[in-house]
Amino acid sequence: MVGPKAIINLDRLIHNYKLVKQEVGNKKIMAFVKANAYGHGAVPVAKALESVGADWFGVFTPEEAIELRKGGVTGNIMVFCRFHPEFLEKANKWDLTLNISSEDDLNDLITFHGDMNSSPRFHVKIDTGMTRLGLPIGSVSSFFNLLKKNSQLNYEGIYSHFATADEGDLDYAKFQLEQFKGVLDTADKMGLSFQHVHLSNSGSVLNLPESYFTMVRVGLLLYGAFPSDEVPRDLPIEPVMEFTAPVVNLRKVKAGTLVSYGGVWSAPNDTVIGVVQVGFADGFPRSWYEEGCISLKGERYKIAGRVCMDQLMVDFFNANVKRGDEVLLFGKNKIDSIPVEEIAECIGSTAYVLLTAIGGRTERIFSGLE
Ligand SMILES: Cc1ncc(COP(=O)(O)O)c(C=O)c1O
């Protein structure tokens, strides 16, 4: 097929997983594979991780979880979106772990247990400062009281989420950590204990080991990118995705020729303009054109003019290029790399945004595992 390709190097994924495993010692890892494994392909990624011992997976919706089950993933799968009563039967049927973040959610579980005499597994979400989902600290005791009265329910975990763990200033993360410890203390005093306790994400795996508890939840590091430029970057992770596209057209133009929409780019000299078949509809970051480049045979060439929906143009100047050559858009091939973090920093975005955007007509090719 002619068009963009995301080559997913599963051997690099496993390399990254093993590095994170070394970093966190005997703690469990919940591999975050939501949003199609951050654009990498959820089922092949989860199965590759399962083959090296990963036994917890984080997704956002029940549909994402069921896709994993249908694809043959047998490990624990936790669904992180706000609980809805319609998840209960799905959770029982597909053995999913639910996210319970309010007394209303707990009451729905109690009613379901009354009707069906069964309870899906769930983890209790505490809001320690993200102000998204979760029990506010002030309502924890009343929630725990209700939980204690309903010990038939299958509560197996408790967790919270950092808002700033990937920042250089960790004061707020440390505040959240203390809040969370306070909640664990309250639970302990009330005689409640949880098998799985988790708070850490990629940022805090790198810079806050005291937040590991029994399990860490890791996404971005597994895919070989760092969450920000403020975290220590000494873990030798490898980019899993190699995003490429073919040169489909070449043409000589005179100096001053305008290229692409708006005519905002003009050839600085007589040159060769190539058309590469990838555009913003495939997830290529449109705003990367101003400073942006691609790599051909280990050399970088400037993107010429605005990125279009399906194509972009490149100033190949005196390159040895022919129709059909594949260019590297980001990631790493055998001779060059364009880190997705470099693009993100340049255009004021993040690796999360750029990776999860990859889609459209992009073909995913899985390599690196038998
Ligand atoms: C609740 C929760 N935990 C963990 C993660 C994983 O974060 P990261 O990719 O930074 O490791 C996410 C990602 O968005 C999340 O929402």
The ligand as a Gaussian input file, in Angstrom:
#p B3LYP/6-31G(d) Opt

LIG

0 1
 C       -4.786000       7.520000      35.380000
 C       -3.566000       7.396000      34.536000
 N       -2.543000       6.671000      35.003000
 C       -1.398000       6.504000      34.277000
 C       -1.254000       7.076000      33.029000
 C        0.025000       6.855000      32.260000
 O        0.724000       8.039000      32.115000
 P        2.139000       8.071000      31.391000
 O        1.887000       7.794000      29.947000
 O        2.632000       9.433000      31.647000
 O        2.971000       6.998000      32.010000
 C       -2.289000       7.861000      32.513000
 C       -2.146000       8.496000      31.206000
 O       -2.788000       9.381000      30.776000
 C       -3.471000       8.012000      33.285000
 O       -4.507000       8.753000      32.842000

